[in-house]
Amino acid sequence: MIDSKRYLYALMAVSAVNAMGDAHADVLVRRTKQASPELVRTIAEVGREEQTLLPAGASILEAVRSRCNTIDTTYLGILTQKNPTLIGKSLSKPMDGDLTLTFPACARAPEAGPQQVPEGATLGKLALDHGISFPISGRPVFLSNFISLDPAAEGGALAVEAKARPAGEGPAFDFVLVQAADGIGANGEKRPVNKKDVLLGVDNAISFVQLNDGANPDRLKAGSVIQLPGTLPVWSELPLAAGISKEAALSRIAMALASDGSPPNNVTVSPAASLVTPNNDYTCAVESSSQWPFDKEAVLNQLAVNKTRYPDGQFVSQTILVADTGFDFVDGTGIQFPKTALRKLVPFPAAAGSDPGAMTGPLSVDGINLTARRNSPQTSTADTYRFHGVGVAGVAIGGRTFEAERQLMSSPIGLGFASVTSPSDGHISPTVLSDALSYIIKDRQISVMNASFTINGRIPGVEQLIKDVASRVVLVVAAGNANNELGSTESWPAMFGGDPGNAAGGIVITVAAHDRDGTKSPFSSWSADRVDLLAPGCGIPSYSSNGTAVMDSDWAGTSFSAPLVSFVAAWLGAYNLNTREIKARMISSVDASDALDDVSYSRGTLNIPRALAFGFNRYDVIVGGKKKTILSKDNKENGIVKLCGKEFYLSSLSKVAKGTATLHVWPKNPDKEHPEMMKRLPLCNRKTDDAFSLNVTDFRTGEIAEVSLDNLIDFTSASR
């Protein structure tokens, strides 16, 4: 049954605007706006066509929109030329039987993106400002006109006719391919042939209403955020037709892009993407301990201390998007993945808007597939690393170490699943990073994205997407298991990490792996400039599967170091630290080591209890031959200290750590809006006249302790 109000609003949206085979890519094409007929034809000519069996129950418009992310009449004309049997068939009605079609290549149209409504703005003005076409005028009766398949064609030899359906027979209109020479209908009556892309207008209008919960386009509320179709540029993979070289394709597509005013760098040679695969044949150098990969008792103690200042009810819900091989157990598995830890995601619009009657659809799904653009996170049974994502997801919520706690304590952290591998062959699209970031722009519940893939080339525009989500999303990335220095060969998105300047305003944390003795794991990639920190990377207790049940499994690789950091980043976000504070905290709270000076930006390894002590000045000292931790909230700790021959106010420092004969000193950034930009000073040798002496009161016990350079291990200042 059609929601008539939502359908009417869709048509009002139209009127309001008018009142004004092998899928691996050879090249990538970015659509930033509605494509010109020349661009559509060029891509169809140079790209590889594909034969596809559409099963009974599918519709042709659904299939077209699923491939091209839009309904374009020029494309429909080419499709009909390749499949003459389509003439006389319904485009929108579910098919009675299977049908094999030859689909020409296309580049995905821009997706809907969030837009804030300015004061006095109308949908028509917003669409005009963004170059979006809703080219239909009048009311529903106009849909009885023909729609020319190619706006450049005269006479409309092939056209689409919108026929009204009887009441109670599903969608109100049925789009049918017809012969319409000179605008003569099937019964001999004359009807005008509309040279505009009416079908696209209907599609955009329906999409607008779907995406904005039936919103009335005539009454947009100033300050509200709407999803506006066709505003978020996307990249598409384009395999080339036989006999078409990459050079010829690049030249022809660039010329077609220029014809509609698009920049020539919207087409580029495709890089390759791959999973950061596990190193499970690697055995840790040191025996296991109860404190590996982290000291659970110390973490629980710190969470308990935090609770005295931040009650559970004040937590901010966090969703970690696990961009990996997917997840099959969407109904939960009990103790390993409780249902409360699994978050629903915003679905891809799939066939949304391809039929005026398609007014409903799922408001949330169990997960998505970024490469196939499907609303399912499940991975092909043929994929060698099918359950890699299960292991990564387990670590991101604490792994087996925190298994019991997931049942006993209230956790603000949940998981969303985004498979990056093709359901058919395990292929990962080189556009996966931009696709994931574009998706995050739309699904605003996501606060951390954990990425276990690498791309060997930089795609234009990705930096802007990373910057666009920086205010609310931390991107945590596995450094890779190639045992090379990041930058010696291209590896994205890992190379956006480390020095904050690498991400051009984005917030990216790149994680390398270390063994139980704190040294870099032999397989791990590294970089003093592009890796933020190291985290445990071998013998990580998580899970795998046999296809029907989840089972315990230990993993190795930077893919399992990164989710440990995601776990901590999500907890910090739950305490309402912003993304810039989280990046700064992850760097300043490490266990610093001189030996890691050339290995990571922080020169250190993950220390979860110290990271979680964000509300305190934390001092790690040696007292009576034993290590002791002091948590202080004394704002009077603002004395002058002398380090490496230079004087500092203690309150101006993020971290002081003592090396063998050196000091690690990190001054805070004076700009409090950007704490992540604190300065990485070179290691310096301690001087005989260095001074660090103060009496500190422990917040928990009231005990006063003396701290000096003689007994100091590490000082990490409060983030708030």
C-alpha positions, 0 to 999 in steps of 0.5 A: 500500500502506498503512503499517498502523503509521502508520494504527494510530497515527492511530486511536490519536491519535483514541482518545487525545484522545477519552479525554479563478469570481472569487476576489477577496475582499470580506471576510476571515475568520479562523478561530482554532478549529474552526468552529461549525455556525452559522459554517459555515452563515453563511459558506456563505449570505453567500459566493459559491458556485463551480462547479468541474470536478473531473477524473477521479482527484480525490476529493471529500474532497480538493477540500473539504479543499483549499478549507476546510483541513478536513473539516467535516460541516456543510459536507458537508451543505450541499455535498450539498444543492447537489449531490444527485447526490453521494448514493451516491458515494464521497467518498474514492475517486478518481473515474472521470470528470469531475464538475462541482460547486457548492461553497459558500463556506467559511473555511479552518480553522486549520492545524497549528502547532508546539507544544512538548510539556510534561512529562507532557503527552498528545496528549489534554490538548494537544488539549483545551488548544487546543480541537481536536476528535478526536471518535471513540472506539474502534477501527477497527470503529467506523468502520462507523457512520454519521456525521451530516452535521449534528450539529444534525440529528435522525435523520441523514437524510443521512450518511456511511458508512465502508465497509471496502474489500477488501484490496489495493484502496487505502485501508482505508475508503471514505467514501460519502454515503448515505440513513440515515433513523433510522439504517437502513443500505442493507441494512436493518440498524440502526446508530447515528448518531454526532452528533459530527464523526467524520470531522473526528476521523479527518482530524485524526488522520491529519494528526497522524501525517502531520505528525509522521512517524508519531509514536506519539500515546501516547508524546509526548516532553517537550521535543520540538516536534510539529505539532498540527493546528488550532492556527495561525489563518489568514485567508481571502478571502470573495467575497460572494454577489450581493445581499449587502452588505459591511456585512450580511456583516460583521454576520452573520459577526461574530454567528456568530463571537460564538456560538462565542466568537471575537472580532468582529475576526476578520472585516474588509473586505478590503484590496487586495494588489499586486506591487511592479512593476519600473521598467525604463523608468527609466535610471540617472543615471550611467554603469555601472561594474564596482563596480555594484551592488556592488564584487565585489573588495571583497566577495570580499576581506572574505569572505577575511578572514572566512575566517581566523576563520570557516572555510567548515565553520562556516557556518550554512545559509541559505534565502531565501524569495523571495515573488514571482511564482514560478519555473519552472526548478526543476531549475536552469539551470546557471551562473545558478541552480545546483541547489545554490542551489535548496532544497526546501520543506515542502509544503502538506498539500493533501489530507492526511488527507482519506482514512485511506489517504492516509498518504504524500505528498511530504516536500519540494517545489520551491516553493509558491504562497501564493495558490492554496495549491499545491505548485508555484512556477510562475506563469501564462503570462498573468501580465504580470510572470511572470518578475519573481521570476526577476530578484529571485531572481537578485539574492538570490544575487548576480546576474550580478555573482556568477555565476562565484563561485556555481560556484567557491566554497562558498556557504551561501545557497540559495533557496526559492520562494513564488509570491504570484500566482494561477496563473489571473489573477495575483491576489494574496491580501490574506492573502499576508503572514499566509499567508507568515508562517504558512508560515515558522512551519512550514518552519524552514529559512527564515532570510530572507524577501524580499517584493516585494508591498504591501497597502493595509490592516493585517490584525489579528494580523500583528504577532504572526506577525512577532514569532513568527518574529523569533528566526530570520527577517529579513523584507526588504521593498521600500519600493515605487515610488510615490515617496511617503512611507511612512505617507502612504498605507498600504503593508504590510509595508513600514511595519513597517520602519525604527524597530524599534518599528514591528514590535512585536518583529519584525525587518523591514528595508525597503529604498528605491532609490538611483541610482549617485550615491547619491541616492534614485531618483526613483520610490522611496518613502521614510521617515525612520521606516519605511525602514531604508536605500537600496540600488542600484535601477537597472540591476541585473544579473540575469536574466529568461526567454522561457519556456524559458530564462533570459537576462540582464536588467537591472532597476530598482525597489525590488524589486531593491534589497531582494534585495541586502539579503537577499543580505547578511542571509543571509551575516550569518546564515551567520556565525551572527549572530542576526536582531537583530544582522543588523538592527543591522548593516544600519543601522550599516554604511551609507554615511551622508549628510546628504541622506538624513536625511529619507529613511531611518532609517539616513540611508544606502546599503548598503555590502556590504563594511562590513556583512560586516566584522561581526567587526572595528572598521572605520575608513574614513579618508583617508591621503595623499589616498586612501581607506583601510580599517582592520580592527581587533580591538584590544579596547583601543580604549576611549578617550573621544571627544568628538563634538558637544560630548559625551563617549562611550566609543568602545566604547559607539558603533555608528557615527560618520560624518562629514557635510559639517559634521555627525556621524552618531552612533549609541550602542549599546543598553545591552541587548545582547540587543537591539542593533537598538534602538540610538538614532538621535540627531539629526544634530549639528554638529561643535564646535571642541573635538571629539576623536577620536584614536587609533592603530589596528592593522590586523588584516591587516597589523599596520600602525599608523595614526592616526585622527582627526576630520580624516581619518575618514570612517566608524567602524563597530564590530564586531557581535561 
